Amino acid sequence: MNSLFRKEYEIPANDFSVAGEASSSVRKLLNQLGVDPPIVKRTSIAMYEAEINAVIHGNGGKALVQFFEDKVTILISDEGPGIEDIELAMQEGYSTAPDRIREMGFGAGMGLSNIKKNADEFVLESEPGKGTRVHITMYLL
């Protein structure tokens, strides 16, 4: 099935002045498309968490969002250091964020678990030294 349309976003590293702009843009598009508000909210939360992780941990990255009639797929990829232990990283409260990030209110260790909780489908691929890819699927119907 071909996507109806797609959007690509650059996610800058360590720039909190624009962090969240991609997920905000997608939220607006979903609202314009008339998607059910609870689905819009869950999509926004899942994408925002993945986006912030790319800002903090991934040296920035890219978001590719594809809109289909029945779903939205989101791929956020970075070329950061990767995740050493995915099972540990998935635990609520586990964080490798430095103190300066935590002092700004980020890095509480809830990002990956929030993505998993809000996404209809969630796949995390990461390899130390090769970056991370977060695949999120949200069903619209």
C-alpha positions in Angstrom: 0.0 0.0 0.0 1.4 3.4 -1.0 1.4 6.2 1.4 -1.0 9.1 0.8 1.9 11.5 1.6 5.1 11.7 3.6 6.9 14.3 5.6 10.6 14.4 6.6 12.0 16.4 9.4 15.6 17.1 10.5 16.1 16.8 14.3 19.0 18.9 15.4 21.3 17.7 18.1 21.1 19.4 21.6 18.9 22.2 20.3 16.0 22.4 22.8 14.7 25.6 21.2 13.3 23.5 18.3 13.0 20.1 20.0 9.4 18.8 19.5 8.7 20.8 16.4 8.4 17.7 14.2 5.9 16.0 16.6 4.0 19.2 16.9 3.8 19.5 13.1 2.5 15.9 12.8 -0.1 16.6 15.6 -1.4 19.6 13.6 -1.6 17.5 10.4 -3.5 14.7 12.2 -5.9 17.2 13.6 -6.4 18.7 10.1 -7.1 15.2 8.8 -9.8 14.8 11.4 -8.1 11.9 13.3 -9.7 10.9 16.6 -8.2 13.2 19.4 -7.1 10.3 21.6 -5.1 8.8 18.7 -3.6 12.2 17.9 -2.6 12.6 21.5 -0.9 9.1 21.7 0.8 9.7 18.4 2.2 13.1 19.6 3.5 11.6 22.8 5.2 8.6 21.2 6.8 10.8 18.5 7.8 13.5 20.9 9.6 11.0 23.2 11.5 9.5 20.2 12.3 13.0 18.9 13.7 14.2 22.3 15.8 11.0 22.6 17.4 11.8 19.2 18.1 15.4 20.4 19.6 14.3 23.7 21.3 11.0 22.9 21.5 10.6 19.1 23.4 13.6 18.0 20.2 14.7 16.2 18.6 12.7 13.5 15.8 12.5 11.0 12.1 11.7 11.2 10.2 10.1 8.3 6.4 10.2 8.8 4.2 8.4 6.3 0.5 8.9 6.2 -1.8 6.1 5.0 -5.5 5.8 4.9 -5.6 3.6 8.0 -2.3 4.3 9.8 0.7 6.6 10.3 4.2 5.2 10.4 7.0 7.1 12.0 10.7 6.3 11.7 13.1 8.3 13.8 16.7 7.5 13.1 20.0 8.8 14.4 23.7 8.1 14.1 24.5 8.5 17.8 26.3 6.1 20.0 23.5 3.5 20.0 22.0 1.7 23.0 24.3 -0.8 24.9 21.5 -2.7 26.6 18.0 -2.3 25.1 16.3 -4.3 27.9 17.8 -2.0 30.5 17.0 1.1 28.5 13.3 0.1 28.3 13.0 0.1 32.1 11.1 3.1 33.4 13.4 5.5 35.2 16.6 4.2 33.6 18.5 7.1 32.0 21.9 7.9 30.6 21.2 11.6 30.3 23.8 13.8 31.7 23.1 16.1 34.7 22.8 19.2 32.6 20.0 17.6 30.6 18.2 16.5 33.8 18.5 20.0 35.2 16.5 21.2 32.2 13.7 18.7 33.0 14.6 16.1 30.5 16.2 12.6 30.8 13.9 11.1 33.4 14.1 7.7 31.8 10.5 7.5 30.7 11.0 8.1 27.0 11.2 4.6 25.6 8.6 3.2 28.0 6.2 6.1 27.0 6.7 5.3 23.3 5.9 1.6 23.9 2.9 2.5 26.1 1.4 4.9 23.5 2.3 3.3 20.1 0.2 0.6 18.5 3.4 -1.0 17.2 6.9 -0.1 18.4 10.2 -1.5 17.2 13.5 -0.4 18.6 16.7 -1.2 16.6 20.0 -0.1 18.0 23.6 -1.1 17.9 26.5 0.4 19.8 28.4 2.7 17.5 25.8 2.5 14.8 22.9 4.6 16.0 19.3 3.9 16.8 16.1 3.5 14.8 12.6 3.9 16.4 9.7 2.6 14.4 6.3 3.6 15.5 3.0 2.6 13.9 -0.3 4.2 14.9 -3.6 2.9 13.5 -6.1 5.6 12.7 -9.3 3.5 12.5 
